[in-house]
Amino acid sequence: MYKIITILILLIILFFMVRRAARAWIEQKPDQATPGKDVMIQDPVCKVYVTAGSAVVEEISGQRYYFCSQDCAKHFRRESTK
């Protein structure tokens, strides 16, 4: 009797694990395209254009942002958490 209960519990746990993995796989976003290093990108804080190769790259809330300096990145992160 204990073997059957143990097997049922393990099957239930396995079901929920597979379901969670399937949902994560279905809901995953495609990777954001990385621009070439010579592409000009506007800093969202100070509105200065910088090349993607020389920009400070931060990933905030699953989205990639490009900044002209660490100060702009810190300011943006601080403002986005409010």
C-alpha positions as CSV (number, residue, x, y, z in Angstrom):
1,M,0.0,0.0,0.0
2,Y,2.8,2.4,0.9
3,K,4.5,1.7,-2.4
4,I,1.4,2.7,-4.4
5,I,1.0,6.0,-2.4
6,T,4.8,6.8,-2.8
7,I,4.5,6.1,-6.6
8,L,1.4,8.3,-6.9
9,I,3.1,11.2,-5.0
10,L,6.2,10.9,-7.2
11,L,4.0,10.9,-10.3
12,I,2.1,14.0,-9.1
13,I,5.4,15.8,-8.4
14,L,6.7,14.8,-11.9
15,F,3.5,16.1,-13.5
16,F,3.9,19.5,-11.9
17,M,7.6,19.7,-12.8
18,V,6.9,18.8,-16.4
19,R,4.0,21.3,-16.6
20,R,6.2,24.1,-15.2
21,A,9.0,23.3,-17.7
22,A,6.5,23.2,-20.6
23,R,5.0,26.6,-19.6
24,A,8.4,28.2,-19.3
25,W,9.4,26.8,-22.7
26,I,6.2,28.0,-24.4
27,E,6.3,31.5,-22.8
28,Q,10.0,32.2,-23.3
29,K,10.7,35.3,-25.4
30,P,13.0,35.0,-28.4
31,D,16.4,36.5,-27.8
32,Q,16.6,40.2,-28.5
33,A,18.8,40.9,-31.5
34,T,22.1,42.4,-30.6
35,P,22.9,45.3,-32.8
36,G,26.3,45.6,-34.6
37,K,29.0,47.4,-32.7
38,D,28.9,50.4,-35.1
39,V,25.1,50.9,-34.8
40,M,24.2,54.2,-33.1
41,I,21.8,53.8,-30.1
42,Q,20.2,56.5,-28.0
43,D,20.8,56.5,-24.3
44,P,17.3,56.5,-22.6
45,V,18.5,58.9,-19.8
46,C,20.4,61.7,-21.4
47,K,19.4,61.1,-25.0
48,V,23.0,61.0,-26.3
49,Y,23.8,58.7,-29.2
50,V,26.5,56.1,-28.6
51,T,27.8,53.2,-30.6
52,A,26.6,49.8,-29.4
53,G,30.2,48.7,-29.2
54,S,31.2,51.4,-26.7
55,A,27.9,51.6,-24.7
56,V,27.4,50.3,-21.2
57,V,24.9,47.4,-21.6
58,E,22.5,46.7,-18.7
59,E,19.7,44.1,-18.7
60,I,16.8,45.4,-16.6
61,S,13.5,43.5,-16.2
62,G,14.5,41.2,-19.0
63,Q,15.1,44.0,-21.5
64,R,18.5,45.2,-22.7
65,Y,19.3,48.9,-22.5
66,Y,22.4,50.8,-23.8
67,F,23.8,53.7,-21.8
68,C,26.6,56.3,-22.5
69,S,28.0,55.9,-19.0
70,Q,27.7,54.0,-15.7
71,D,26.1,57.0,-14.1
72,C,23.3,57.0,-16.6
73,A,22.8,53.2,-16.1
74,K,22.7,53.7,-12.3
75,H,20.2,56.6,-12.7
76,F,18.0,54.6,-15.0
77,R,18.0,51.5,-12.6
78,R,17.2,53.7,-9.6
79,E,14.3,55.4,-11.5
80,S,12.9,52.1,-12.8
81,T,12.7,50.5,-9.3
82,K,10.6,53.3,-7.9
